[in-house]
Amino acid sequence: CHRLRQPDVEKSVEFHHQPLVTYLLLTCFDRLGQPADWVDFTAWLTSKRHRSERDEAAAQIATGADARACAEGMHDWWKGRYGVRSAFYRFLREMLPEKARTDLFRTVQVYKLQIPPSLEKLPVSDSDTEDFLYRVRNDYTHRSAWVGGVGDSQIWLPPGWPRDRLTTIFGTEIHRNHWEQVWVLGWPWPLDRAVREGLAAYVRNLAEGGDGPTPHC
């Protein structure tokens, strides 16, 4: 990401620069959140080392389930431990030190309003911020979609946000029952700081004899 930040590289990739850096940093989240003994699904199905996990997964499948239900049940168990989504959220909730998580979330403001005629402001929680981060990662990965970085917005800023740093409207979406807008502050480098904090926590955990994420280590 820092090599991509070099002026000649930024010039050559033009408007792809920020989305690419953002994507790469967000993929670090799920990489650091993966268990140390990560294994892909096919290998997991045949590995002697993971037989106990397969037995645990099979025990949760209903008796008499057909082949499709069995396959889905086994895959769901694997995703719960080794899947990208689980690893991404594990990084945010367990690997990232609490202060670093708070600092990162302060750079994201999610606003949700009910669609007309109500226009009532809806409550927003940390899970909305987590879902936004994961959605950005997947939109770029699977759909090459990028709607962020529409430019410097100083006309209106969320309360308490500094006016000397780049603030952008990342995107606006209309859902079935609400309208949502997300603002980000100083991106993508707050993601860089979060990755560094998470990596440091990961290394400390391994040095102490751990084998994966440790809550707020």
MARBA-600551 format. One record per atom (N, C-alpha, C): x, z, y. Coordinates in steps of 0.001 Angstrom, whole numbers, padded with zeros to 6 digits, always signed. Atoms other than C-alpha are relative to their C-alpha. Example, Ala and Ser with C-alpha at 12.3 -4.5 7.8 and 13.67 -1.06 7.14 Angstrom:
// residues 2
+000890+000000-001190/+012300+007800-004500/+000900+000000+001200/-000820-000060-001190/+013670+007140-001060/-000770+000730+001090/
// end
This chain:
// residues 217
+000827+000000-001204/+000000+000000+000000/+000863+000000+001257/-000861-000036-001173/+002840+000756+002380/+000754-001313+000173/-000599+001326-000123/+004492-002563+001599/-000992-000977+000615/+001028+000868-000581/+001219-004260+002442/-000167+000253+001490/+000169-000348-001403/+001312-002499+005801/+001049-000657+000899/-001022+000664-000791/+004398-004450+006912/-000632-001126+000825/+000637+000957-000905/+003550-006686+009899/-000090-001419-000554/+000049+001374+000505/+004478-009963+008194/-000998-000136-001139/+000971+000040+001093/+002367-009067+005153/-001420+000071+000556/+001322-000107-000620/-000599-007983+007273/-000426-001337+000589/+000323+001279-000622/-000409-011283+009126/-000375-001036-001043/+000244+001021+001021/-000336-013323+005929/-001328+000206-000726/+001271-000243+000715/-003337-011625+004294/-001169+000146+000956/+001016-000029-001047/-005250-011353+007600/-001066+001051-000284/+001100-000962+000110/-008677-009756+007219/-000161+000572-001398/+000047-000580+001345/-008103-009065+003510/+000829+001284-000079/-000954-001099+000086/-005518-006405+004388/-000680+001345-000215/+000616-001316+000116/-007719-003356+004952/-000819+000161-001272/+000740-000185+001254/-010121-003986+002039/+000892+000113-001217/-000902-000067+001144/-007212-004554-000334/+000677+001360-000084/-000641-001315-000015/-005403-001378+000727/-001006+001080-000389/+001039-000975+000334/-008656+000591+000553/-000294-000002-001489/+000274+000118+001428/-009358-000714-002935/+001121+000611-000835/-001127-000508+000778/-005856+000074-004202/+000078+001523+000059/-000046-001458-000119/-005979+003618-002850/-001131+000654-000793/+001129-000580+000741/-009413+004253-004360/+000211-000099-001508/-000282+000062+001441/-008233+003045-007770/+001001+001072-000416/-000877-001139+000308/-005545+005723-007536/-000828+001240-000324/+000855-001152+000277/-008410+008233-007535/-000332+000067-001484/+000395-000072+001413/-009619+007251-010991/+001213+000025-000920/-001204-000083+000840/-006080+006784-012312/+000488+001437-000111/-000469-001391+000021/-005106+010326-011330/-001011+000923-000666/+001023-000835+000620/-008400+011684-012622/-000152-000207-001490/+000080+000254+001434/-007915+010252-016107/+000674+001114-000792/-000703-000949+000868/-007075+012639-018932/+001376-000544-000372/-001367+000431+000326/-003400+012563-019862/+000037-000819-001285/+000011+000715+001282/-004320+011282-023333/-001015-001137+000010/+000989+001070-000117/-006463+008371-022059/+000176-001041-001094/-000017+001026+001038/-007392+005786-024688/-001205-000898+000223/+001136+000899-000198/-009568+002685-024499/-000999+000180-001142/+001104-000280+000923/-012876+002603-026378/+000293-000504-001407/-000288+000562+001317/-011747+000318-029211/+000998+000855-000760/-001002-000843+000654/-008675+002427-029952/-000582+001366-000352/+000639-001302+000245/-010762+005606-029674/-000833-000026-001273/+000858+000117+001181/-013106+004333-032394/+000794+000049-001307/-000785+000104+001234/-010268+003898-034894/+001140+001014-000100/-001138-000909-000019/-007723+006540-033887/-000259+001250-000843/+000104-001240+000775/-007141+009361-036370/+000071+001218+000921/-000189-001103-000937/-006111+011552-033442/-001303+000416+000670/+001240-000278-000726/-009592+011296-031905/-001201+000135-000939/+001088-000115+000970/-011598+011825-035087/-000961+001123+000357/+000874-001132-000339/-012897+015205-033918/-000932-000350+001167/+000848+000420-001119/-014178+013643-030700/-001106-000934-000485/+001024+000890+000559/-015973+010925-032649/-001055+000801-000761/+000952-000840+000726/-017540+013577-034864/-000927+000721+000972/+000816-000675-001011/-018712+015452-031764/-001003-000968+000615/+000898+001004-000572/-020164+012260-030310/-001108-000361-000980/+000978+000383+001013/-021887+011340-033579/-001047+001092-000205/+000928-001113+000199/-023449+014804-033839/-001096+000021+001065/+000978+000008-001077/-025291+014159-030553/-000982-001169-000092/+000884+001148+000196/-026947+010970-031829/-001140+000400-000925/+001188-000382+000768/-030474+011353-033167/+000091-000524-001437/+000025+000401+001405/-030865+011248-036936/-000896-001220-000178/+000789+001194+000251/-032061+007850-038100/+000071-001039+001105/-000127+000958-001097/-030992+006063-034908/+000514-001334-000528/-000452+001317+000447/-030487+002319-035266/+001418-000270+000510/-001392+000317-000323/-027142+000590-034846/+000237-000046+001505/-000181+000099-001450/-027677-000120-031147/+000050+001381+000639/+000027-001350-000558/-028562+003475-030354/+001279+000757-000349/-001257-000660+000407/-025524+004681-032316/+001160-000486+000868/-001075+000561-000816/-023228+002312-030429/-000069+000530+001427/+000167-000497-001364/-024669+003369-027080/+000376+001471+000090/-000311-001420+000004/-024351+007034-027996/+001496+000253-000053/-001447-000163+000096/-020711+006702-028982/+000679-000420+001304/-000611+000485-001240/-019886+004693-025878/-000284+000946+001164/+000333-000952-001063/-021704+007143-023608/+000905+001224-000063/-000890-001159+000128/-019639+010011-025010/+001392-000361+000500/-001331+000432-000429/-016421+008037-024508/+000067-000130+001524/+000005+000158-001460/-017395+007171-020921/+000036+001354+000698/+000038-001318-000616/-018088+010823-020200/+001374+000649+000096/-001351-000588-000026/-014464+011703-020998/+001041-000957+000558/-001074+000937-000330/-012456+008522-020470/-000405-001109+000970/+000461+001089-000853/-014583+006235-018295/+000504+000102+001432/-000487+000062-001379/-013608+005137-014786/-000814+000914+000916/+000846-000819-000871/-016581+006829-013130/+000310+001482-000170/-000299-001410+000260/-015858+010160-014799/+001349+000378+000586/-001341-000282-000522/-012181+009932-013848/-000005+000051+001523/+000063+000051-001458/-012990+009028-010226/-000576+001297+000564/+000629-001229-000476/-015312+011988-009733/+000817+001231-000385/-000853-001116+000407/-012958+014279-011657/+001134+000194+000996/-001060-000100-001005/-010210+013476-009165/-000519+000714+001243/+000543-000590-001217/-012444+014381-006218/-000382+001466-000190/+000557-001339+000213/-013922+017506-007779/+000987+000990-000600/-000887-000899+000720/-011051+018904-009825/+001473-000142+000387/-001423+000199-000294/-007696+017321-008974/+000330+000236+001464/-000297-000053-001423/-007909+017155-005190/-000150+001426+000509/+000123-001354-000556/-007142+020502-003525/-001150+000066+000996/+001235-000136-000786/-010131+021864-001645/+000181-000425+001452/-000212+000373-001404/-008623+021464+001839/+000140-001507+000145/-000172+001447-000062/-007593+017871+001125/-001328-000712-000181/+001335+000578+000206/-011083+017101-000133/-000825+000125+001274/+000748-000214-001239/-012607+018616+003013/+000489-000938+001090/-000573+000881-001021/-010217+016660+005251/-000430-001445-000224/+000416+001365+000300/-011072+013409+003470/-001466-000207+000351/+001435+000157-000225/-014827+013976+003629/-000357+000030+001484/+000252-000022-001445/-014578+014651+007368/+000198-001368+000627/-000207+001342-000543/-013505+011039+007840/-001129-000950-000386/+001152+000809+000416/-016772+009794+006336/-001269+000672+000490/+001290-000512-000435/-020175+010246+007953/-001094-000906-000538/+001120+000743+000575/-023250+009171+006014/-001275+000422+000717/+001283-000267-000664/-026536+008893+007903/-001099-000688-000783/+001119+000544+000760/-029794+008427+006048/-001299+000282+000744/+001301-000125-000653/-033155+007793+007669/-001060-000604-000895/+001115+000604+000701/-036508+007195+006091/-000375-001296+000697/+000399+001270-000587/-037768+003699+006605/-001283+000195+000805/+001204-000151-000830/-040541+003148+009201/-001243+000139-000872/+000094-000487-001373/-042883+004521+010213/+000582+001396+000232/-000430-001381-000160/-041360+007972+009582/+001289+000120+000816/-001317-000077-000629/-037674+007483+010590/+000551+001427+000034/-000514-001369+000080/-037040+011105+009589/+001420-000014-000542/-001366-000105+000475/-033367+012005+009186/+000031+000775-001300/-000034-000616+001316/-032689+012848+005548/+001277+000807-000180/-001207-000809+000237/-030240+015517+004337/+001047-000788-000767/-001131+000664+000655/-026808+014366+003209/+000902+001076-000595/-000867-000966+000668/-024549+016181+000732/+001332-000648-000348/-001294+000531+000421/-021012+015801-000575/-000157-001080-001062/+000195+001011+001044/-022401+013812-003484/-000268-001377+000605/+000213+001283-000673/-023494+011111-001017/+001336-000618+000401/-001333+000486-000360/-019901+010850+000202/+000746-000469-001235/-000644+000406+001246/-018594+010726-003368/-000547-001345-000480/+000625+001241+000456/-021090+008009-004260/+000416-001180+000873/-000447+001056-000906/-020092+006011-001173/+001411-000459-000366/-001373+000351+000341/-016397+006137-002101/+000055-000801-001299/+000000+000705+001283/-017106+005068-005673/-000624-001385+000141/+000652+001295-000217/-019405+002283-004489/+000953-000995+000670/-000971+000875-000654/-016681+000892-002199/+000991-000539-001019/-000945+000418+001035/-014265+000818-005119/-000594-001091-000873/+000606+000943+000931/-016688-001022-007382/-000433-001298+000664/+000419+001220-000686/-017999-003459-004796/+001162-000974+000141/-001164+000869-000143/-014502-004781-004204/+000483-000469-001368/-000500+000327+001335/-013571-004686-007894/-000845-001060-000682/+000878+000815+000837/-016605-006350-009413/-000709-001129+000746/+000736+001023-000740/-018167-008369-006603/+000809-000615+001146/-000822+000449-001127/-015282-009013-004187/-000739+000198+001320/+000835-000248-001169/-017691-007535-001656/+000723+000915+000974/-000613-000826-001040/-016448-006127+001613/-000811-000137+001267/+000806+000042-001220/-018599-005209+004596/+000549+000931+001058/-000535-000971-000934/-016429-002637+006282/+000869-000605+001075/-000925+000428-001027/-014215-002809+009320/-000572-001005+000963/+000612+000967-000913/-016631-004534+011685/+000597+000091+001392/-000662-000079-001286/-014453-003434+014578/-000074+001380+000601/-000040-001277-000696/-013783-000597+016967/-001344+000278+000646/+001300-000354-000561/-017017+001178+017882/+000143+001249+000840/-000090-001137-000903/-016824+003400+020929/-001312+000192+000762/+001283-000117-000704/-020412+002859+022100/-000686+001301-000387/+000593-001247+000469/-021704+005712+019946/+000823+000502-001167/-000774-000601+001077/-019761+008085+017736/-000724+001232-000513/+000562-001242+000510/-020863+010902+015441/+000493+001186+000822/-000391-001155-000824/-020790+014277+017256/+001332+000596-000435/-001270-000645+000271/-017302+015767+017532/+001116-000920-000435/-001054+000914+000443/-015402+012634+016492/+000869-000403+001177/-000902+000367-001106/-012301+011814+018595/-000173-001460+000397/+000142+001360-000490/-012419+008729+020769/+001329-000737+000090/-001305+000648-000079/-008702+007983+020499/+000451-000544-001350/-000329+000536+001321/-008824+006887+016840/-001043-001025-000388/+000885+001087+000378/-010326+003812+015279/-001160+000503-000851/+001199-000361+000737/-013878+004446+014184/-000800-001274-000245/+000737+001215+000301/-015825+001733+012407/-001295+000324-000720/+001212-000049+000824/-019314+001247+011093/+000343-000730-001287/-000439+000619+001247/-018456+000645+007478/-001064-000935-000551/+001056+000852+000523/-021814-000723+006509/-001365+000615+000217/+001388-000425-000123/-025580-000518+006812/-000779-000601-001158/+000763+000474+001153/-027882-000779+003816/-001435+000503+000085/+001404-000393+000083/-031635-000688+003343/-000348+000155-001469/+000386-000286+001377/-032733+000959+000110/-001525+000052-000119/+001448+000034+000240/-036171+001295-001413/-000764+000937+000919/+000756-000977-000807/-037142+004397+000551/+000791+000584+001156/-000750-000502-001144/-034399+004932+003138/+000998-001041+000513/-001005+000830-000671/-031982+003269+005557/+001267+000830+000105/-001249-000759+000049/-028317+004255+005327/+001099-000714+000776/-001146+000524-000725/-025348+003788+007632/+001180+000947-000204/-001201-000802+000248/-021769+004968+007001/+001042-000331+001057/-001095+000128-000959/-019071+005572+009599/+001269+000543-000650/-001267-000511+000506/-015404+005999+008721/+000973+000131+001168/-000927-000327-001080/-012637+007437+010884/+001440-000202-000452/-001420+000180+000261/-009056+006134+010852/+000346-000582-001349/-000269+000552+001328/-009375+004357+007506/+000959-001177+000094/+000085-000612+001331/-007749+003507+005180/+000974+001152-000231/-001096-000936+000240/-004948+006038+005732/-000423+001411-000379/+000420-001277+000588/-007016+009196+005093/-000052-000046-001532/-000032+000153+001456/-007314+007814+001542/+001424+000145-000519/-001407-000132+000374/-003519+007574+001416/+000403+001464-000074/-000337-001430+000005/-003199+011253+002328/-000643+000705-001185/+000683-000616+001137/-005763+012197-000323/+000726-000312-001311/-000737+000378+001211/-003841+010267-002988/+001282+000814-000117/-001241-000776+000035/-000604+012025-002024/-000257+001460-000374/+000352-001387+000329/-002277+015436-002159/-000400+000116-001471/+000428-000038+001397/-003876+014643-005494/+001156-000209-000957/-001173+000240+000841/-000638+013297-006931/+000872+001241-000077/-000796-001230-000006/+001205+016444-005869/-000642+001055-000902/+000703-000956+000853/-001469+018567-007565/+000141-000374-001467/-000134+000495+001368/-001247+016405-010689/+001376+000361-000562/-001369-000290+000440/+002534+016825-010875/+000188+001503-000210/-000118-001459+000163/+002292+020591-010330/-000665+000454-001289/+000717-000373+001216/-000239+020835-013134/+000813-000335-001246/-000823+000386+001140/+002017+018925-015545/+001227+000905-000120/-001183-000865+000006/+005012+021055-014528/-000320+001374-000553/+000422-001305+000488/+003002+024137-015416/-000517-000065-001437/+000385+000142+001391/+002234+022752-018868/-001397-000474-000232/+001345+000511+000153/-001195+021311-018210/-000014-001403-000576/+000100+001352+000585/-002500+018094-019781/-001042-000842+000717/+001009+000780-000712/-004987+016913-017183/-000418+000738+001243/+000448-000605-001240/-006999+017863-014127/-000228+001496-000126/+000250-001432-000088/-007100+021517-013143/-000771+000268+001280/+000802-000186-001196/-009809+022677-010707/+000811+000537+001171/-000617-000388-001267/-008390+022844-007172/+001404+000570-000193/-001334-000506+000263/-004822+023246-008442/+000878-000136+001232/
// end
